[in-house]
């Protein structure tokens, strides 16, 4: 059971990493006026380490960390 805050969609990626999409403006996620990711916050389990990415693309070693299941949570802020 996952607690889901208002205006969010939550799921587990690769059965390990919690992913939370935040859509505070409740915009459509499809079509010509679709919401897109404006920021992505990667949260690691150790010492509350967080990495903020402006935009919608995760590359390089951060993308590899996601694939290897090293993250505790990924927050995607839609705008």
Secondary structure as the mmCIF struct_conf table of DSSP 4:
data_model
#
loop_
_struct_conf.conf_type_id
_struct_conf.id
_struct_conf.beg_label_comp_id
_struct_conf.beg_label_asym_id
_struct_conf.beg_label_seq_id
_struct_conf.end_label_comp_id
_struct_conf.end_label_asym_id
_struct_conf.end_label_seq_id
TURN_TY1_P TURN_TY1_P1 UNK A 6 UNK A 7
STRN STRN1 UNK A 8 UNK A 13
TURN_TY1_P TURN_TY1_P2 UNK A 14 UNK A 16
STRN STRN2 UNK A 17 UNK A 22
TURN_TY1_P TURN_TY1_P3 UNK A 24 UNK A 25
BEND BEND1 UNK A 29 UNK A 31
TURN_TY1_P TURN_TY1_P4 UNK A 32 UNK A 33
STRN STRN3 UNK A 37 UNK A 44
BEND BEND2 UNK A 45 UNK A 45
HELX_RH_3T_P HELX_RH_3T_P1 UNK A 46 UNK A 48
STRN STRN4 UNK A 50 UNK A 54
BEND BEND3 UNK A 55 UNK A 56
HELX_RH_AL_P HELX_RH_AL_P1 UNK A 60 UNK A 67
TURN_TY1_P TURN_TY1_P5 UNK A 68 UNK A 69
STRN STRN5 UNK A 71 UNK A 78
#
